[in-house]
Each structure stands twice: as structure tokens, then as C-alpha cells.
Amino acid sequence: MRAYHEGEPVAQWLNSLGISAFVLRYRVAPYLYPCALNDAQRAIRTVRLRAEEYRIDPDRVGILGFSAGGHLASTTGVLFDQGDPEAAEPVDRISSRPDALILCYPVITMNDEVGHEGSKRNLLGVRPDEGLVERLSSELQVTADTPQTFLWHTSDDASVPVENSLLFAAALSRYNIPFDLHVYTHGRHGLGLAEEEPFVAIWTDACASWLRMIGYTKNP
């Protein structure tokens, strides 16, 4: 999280559904890949390690992100590892795979045609290696082990084209990964909970319904 309205208020919304939420302030530029991914993976491992203390289910740990944070969430879902059983630190022996992804108007691809140039530059630098460009294009890294996903976007997003969500959904479909995809006709980039746009604000209802369906909450 780097924008307040996409952090604490969203955590409070999840709390209202009966879901424990943690806000991660991960490293951004001038730190480049893999700093942010390492931060997200460490966060997931830490939550699982301390699951009993936090009174949460270590097998129901999801990650949610908006825009560039959505890219981080998506890469966490496709570039995870199962932990190193030989690691000296107990936290490093734990899987970093999230059990569910919630991606909100996410940056997904590093493809110049529909990607977000600022996110690409901030993540990979000015002249990135082509191998890293491919690795950080999340739609190209989806496998049968990618977590179930909820996505939403607006079709006229002027900053991060809706094609980003469409590409990820198409990749999930190819691997028969369960997903919800919600595309709204109109709405600027960066809406967060979208309280100023009633038509888009219903994404939280749709997401709450999805979370109930996958067993993360029983709240009506």
C-alpha cells in the first residue's frame, strides 16, 4: 500500500466482513525488483507463522492490491515458492503462496502496448532486461497452481488499460483457475472503495459475495 485510501479504509472494510487484514507498506522506487515482491512474500510467511497468535486460518491467507499494488499482488500469486525447509529462520521455511488474490484495476503486463510505463520503469529501471520484462508480466506466469482470483476494472481507465485485467483473466481461464471478473463502464483510475461512484462502488458487494463463496467469511 502506498496510497492511504487504498490501505487502511480497505482493511476496515474487510474487518467489517469479519476478515482480519494487514496493511503492507512495501518498498518502491528507488528500490527495484525484487524488493517489493520480497516484502509481500515475507508478509505472507509472517502472517502464516504467527497465525495462532493472530487467530487466523493459515490456509486462508489472501492478498489484495490496487493499481501497481495489484501488480505486486498478482506477481505474489504467480511467483511464489513453498519455502526453504533448510532455512535458518523459521519464517523462511513457510510457503509464500497466497490462497486468494483480489486485484483492483491492476497493472498486470509489462507489455508496452497496454502496460503502464511508470510502473514498469519504477519496478525494472529505464532499460530492463527482456527476461525480467517477461517474468514480471503476470499473465505470462500463470500456471495451474495460481490462486483463485477476483478482479475489477473500469473500461475507460485512462491510466491502466482494462486490457490488463482481461489478459490475466484470460490466462486464468486457460488453466481453469476459478475467477470473478467485473468491468464497469465508467470510472477514473484510483477509485479505491469508489464511494464517489455509486455504480462502481458495488464492487465491494460483489467481492464480499465472492469471499463468502470461497469460505473466507459467513457474514451476510
C-alpha positions as CSV (number, residue, x, y, z in Angstrom):
1,M,0.0,0.0,0.0
2,R,1.3,3.5,-0.9
3,A,-2.0,5.5,-1.1
4,Y,-3.9,5.9,2.1
5,H,-7.3,5.4,0.6
6,E,-6.2,2.1,-0.8
7,G,-4.9,0.9,2.5
8,E,-6.5,1.4,5.9
9,P,-10.1,2.1,4.7
10,V,-10.0,-1.1,2.7
11,A,-8.6,-3.0,5.7
12,Q,-11.5,-1.6,7.7
13,W,-14.0,-2.7,5.1
14,L,-12.5,-6.3,5.3
15,N,-12.8,-6.1,9.1
16,S,-16.5,-5.3,8.7
17,L,-16.8,-8.6,6.9
18,G,-15.2,-10.4,9.7
19,I,-11.8,-10.8,7.9
20,S,-8.5,-9.9,9.6
21,A,-6.5,-7.5,7.4
22,F,-2.9,-6.3,7.4
23,V,-1.7,-3.2,5.5
24,L,1.8,-3.7,3.9
25,R,3.9,-0.7,3.2
26,Y,6.3,-2.2,0.7
27,R,9.4,-0.7,-0.9
28,V,9.0,1.3,-4.1
29,A,11.4,3.3,-6.3
30,P,14.3,3.8,-6.0
31,Y,14.1,0.2,-4.8
32,L,13.7,-2.1,-7.9
33,Y,12.6,-5.7,-8.4
34,P,12.6,-7.9,-6.4
35,C,12.4,-5.7,-3.3
36,A,8.6,-5.2,-3.3
37,L,8.0,-8.9,-4.1
38,N,10.3,-9.9,-1.2
39,D,8.3,-7.7,1.1
40,A,5.0,-9.2,0.1
41,Q,6.3,-12.8,0.3
42,R,7.8,-12.0,3.8
43,A,4.5,-10.6,4.9
44,I,2.6,-13.8,3.8
45,R,5.1,-16.0,5.5
46,T,5.0,-13.9,8.7
47,V,1.2,-14.0,8.9
48,R,1.2,-17.8,8.5
49,L,4.0,-18.2,11.1
50,R,2.0,-16.2,13.6
51,A,-1.4,-17.5,12.6
52,E,-2.2,-18.9,16.0
53,E,-1.2,-15.6,17.7
54,Y,-3.4,-13.6,15.2
55,R,-6.2,-16.2,15.5
56,I,-6.4,-16.7,11.8
57,D,-6.5,-19.7,9.4
58,P,-3.0,-20.1,7.8
59,D,-4.7,-21.9,4.9
60,R,-6.9,-18.8,4.0
61,V,-4.4,-16.1,3.5
62,G,-5.2,-13.8,0.6
63,I,-3.6,-10.7,-0.9
64,L,-5.3,-7.6,-2.2
65,G,-3.8,-4.7,-4.2
66,F,-4.8,-1.7,-6.3
67,S,-3.0,-0.5,-9.5
68,A,0.7,-1.0,-9.0
69,G,-0.1,-2.8,-5.8
70,G,-2.4,-5.0,-7.9
71,H,0.7,-5.9,-9.9
72,L,2.5,-6.8,-6.7
73,A,-0.4,-8.9,-5.6
74,S,-0.5,-10.7,-9.0
75,T,3.2,-11.4,-9.0
76,T,2.9,-12.7,-5.5
77,G,0.3,-15.1,-6.8
78,V,2.4,-16.3,-9.8
79,L,6.0,-16.1,-8.5
80,F,5.5,-17.8,-5.1
81,D,7.7,-20.5,-3.5
82,Q,6.9,-23.2,-0.9
83,G,9.6,-22.1,1.5
84,D,13.1,-23.4,2.1
85,P,13.0,-26.3,4.6
86,E,16.7,-25.8,5.3
87,A,16.4,-22.1,6.1
88,A,17.8,-20.9,9.4
89,E,14.9,-18.7,10.1
90,P,11.5,-20.4,10.7
91,V,9.7,-17.8,8.7
92,D,11.7,-18.6,5.6
93,R,10.6,-22.3,5.7
94,I,6.9,-21.3,5.1
95,S,5.1,-21.0,1.8
96,S,4.7,-17.6,0.3
97,R,1.8,-18.7,-1.9
98,P,-1.4,-16.7,-1.3
99,D,-4.7,-18.7,-1.2
100,A,-6.6,-16.0,-3.0
101,L,-6.0,-12.8,-5.0
102,I,-8.1,-9.6,-5.1
103,L,-6.8,-7.4,-8.0
104,C,-8.3,-3.9,-8.3
105,Y,-7.6,-2.1,-11.6
106,P,-4.2,-3.8,-11.5
107,V,-1.2,-3.3,-13.6
108,I,-0.6,-6.9,-15.0
109,T,1.6,-6.8,-18.0
110,M,5.0,-5.1,-18.8
111,N,3.9,-5.1,-22.5
112,D,4.4,-1.6,-23.8
113,E,1.2,-1.6,-25.8
114,V,-1.2,-1.9,-22.8
115,G,1.1,-1.8,-19.8
116,H,1.8,1.2,-17.5
117,E,5.1,2.8,-18.4
118,G,5.6,4.4,-15.0
119,S,5.1,1.1,-13.1
120,K,7.5,-0.7,-15.5
121,R,10.2,2.0,-15.1
122,N,9.8,2.2,-11.3
123,L,9.9,-1.6,-11.0
124,L,12.6,-2.5,-13.6
125,G,14.5,0.7,-14.3
126,V,15.0,2.6,-17.6
127,R,16.4,-0.2,-19.7
128,P,15.1,-3.5,-18.3
129,D,16.3,-6.9,-19.3
130,E,13.8,-8.6,-21.6
131,G,13.8,-11.7,-19.4
132,L,12.7,-9.6,-16.5
133,V,10.0,-7.9,-18.6
134,E,8.6,-11.4,-19.4
135,R,8.9,-12.6,-15.8
136,L,7.1,-9.6,-14.4
137,S,4.3,-9.8,-17.0
138,S,2.0,-11.7,-14.7
139,E,-0.3,-13.0,-17.4
140,L,2.7,-15.0,-18.8
141,Q,3.4,-16.6,-15.5
142,V,0.0,-18.1,-14.7
143,T,0.1,-21.8,-14.0
144,A,-2.3,-24.4,-12.7
145,D,-1.2,-23.5,-9.2
146,T,-2.1,-19.8,-9.5
147,P,-4.6,-18.9,-6.7
148,Q,-8.3,-18.2,-7.3
149,T,-8.8,-14.5,-8.2
150,F,-11.3,-11.6,-8.0
151,L,-10.6,-8.8,-10.5
152,W,-12.3,-5.5,-11.2
153,H,-11.5,-2.6,-13.5
154,T,-13.3,0.2,-15.4
155,S,-13.4,0.0,-19.1
156,D,-12.4,3.7,-19.6
157,D,-9.5,3.7,-17.1
158,A,-7.2,6.2,-18.7
159,S,-4.1,5.2,-16.7
160,V,-4.0,1.4,-16.6
161,P,-6.0,0.0,-19.5
162,V,-8.6,-2.6,-18.8
163,E,-6.7,-5.0,-21.0
164,N,-4.5,-5.7,-18.0
165,S,-7.3,-7.4,-16.1
166,L,-8.6,-9.0,-19.3
167,L,-5.2,-10.5,-20.0
168,F,-4.9,-12.0,-16.5
169,A,-8.5,-13.3,-16.6
170,A,-7.8,-15.0,-20.0
171,A,-4.7,-16.6,-18.6
172,L,-6.6,-17.9,-15.6
173,S,-9.3,-19.3,-17.9
174,R,-6.7,-21.2,-19.9
175,Y,-5.7,-23.0,-16.7
176,N,-9.2,-23.5,-15.4
177,I,-8.5,-21.3,-12.4
178,P,-11.7,-20.0,-10.8
179,F,-12.0,-16.2,-11.1
180,D,-14.5,-13.4,-10.9
181,L,-14.1,-10.5,-13.4
182,H,-16.1,-7.3,-13.0
183,V,-15.7,-4.5,-15.6
184,Y,-17.6,-1.3,-15.0
185,T,-18.4,1.2,-17.8
186,H,-17.0,4.3,-16.3
187,G,-14.7,5.4,-13.6
188,R,-11.4,7.1,-13.2
189,H,-8.2,5.3,-12.1
190,G,-7.5,5.1,-8.4
191,L,-11.1,4.9,-7.0
192,G,-10.3,2.7,-4.1
193,L,-13.6,1.8,-2.4
194,A,-15.2,4.0,-5.1
195,E,-17.6,5.7,-2.7
196,E,-17.8,8.7,-5.1
197,E,-19.0,6.5,-7.9
198,P,-22.1,4.6,-6.8
199,F,-22.2,2.4,-9.9
200,V,-18.6,1.2,-9.3
201,A,-18.9,1.1,-5.5
202,I,-20.9,-2.1,-5.8
203,W,-17.5,-3.9,-6.4
204,T,-17.3,-4.3,-2.7
205,D,-20.6,-6.1,-2.6
206,A,-19.5,-8.4,-5.4
207,C,-16.2,-9.0,-3.7
208,A,-17.9,-9.7,-0.3
209,S,-20.2,-12.3,-2.1
210,W,-17.1,-13.9,-3.7
211,L,-15.3,-14.1,-0.3
212,R,-18.4,-15.8,1.2
213,M,-18.4,-18.2,-1.7
214,I,-14.8,-19.2,-1.2
215,G,-15.3,-19.6,2.5
216,Y,-13.5,-16.5,3.9
217,T,-16.5,-15.1,5.6
218,K,-20.0,-16.0,6.7
219,N,-21.3,-12.5,7.1
220,P,-24.4,-11.8,5.1
